[in-house]
C-alpha cells in the first residue's frame, strides 16, 4: 500500500498536542497541577491563603496550560522542517518506506515500539521521543484508512 501526503499546520499542531498530552508523565503533571489549582481556589474561598498566593498559583497554572497547549506544539512545528515537505509512504509486510524528493528511508516493523491513533494521524513511535506522523488524509478514502489501520495494528503494538 502506498500513500502520498503533505502536512497541514492545524492538523499537525493538534497531533502534537495529542502527543504531549498522551505522555504519562505530562498527563500526571497536568492532573496534579489541576488538583493544586482546585485546592488553591478552595483555600482562597475559605480565606486560608492570601490573594497574592492565589494569584501566583493561578498564574503558574495558566502558564503551564498555555505552554502545553500553545507554546510547545508551535515550537516543535516551527523547528521541524519535515512538516514543510511532500512525502510518499509504502507499507509492506516487512516494513515501511518514507520517500521524499531528496531520498528515502526504510524501517522494519520491529523498529517501532508502539503506535497511537489520533483523529487525523497515526503516530508511529520508534522510542519515547522519536515518532512519525502519518496523516490519514494521505489515504484516498475510508477503506484505505481502514486497510492502513489494519496493517499497522497487525505489525505494531498499540501504545
Secondary structure, DSSP 8 states (H G I E B T S, - for coil): -EEEEE--HHHHHHHHHHHHHHSHHHHHHHHHHHHHHHHHHHHHHTTSS-HHHHHHHHHHHHHHHHIIIIIHHHHHHHH-GGGGSEEEEEE-SSEEEEEETTEEEEEEGGG--EEEE-SSEEEEESSSS-EEEEEGGGSSSHHHHHHHHHHHHHHS-B-
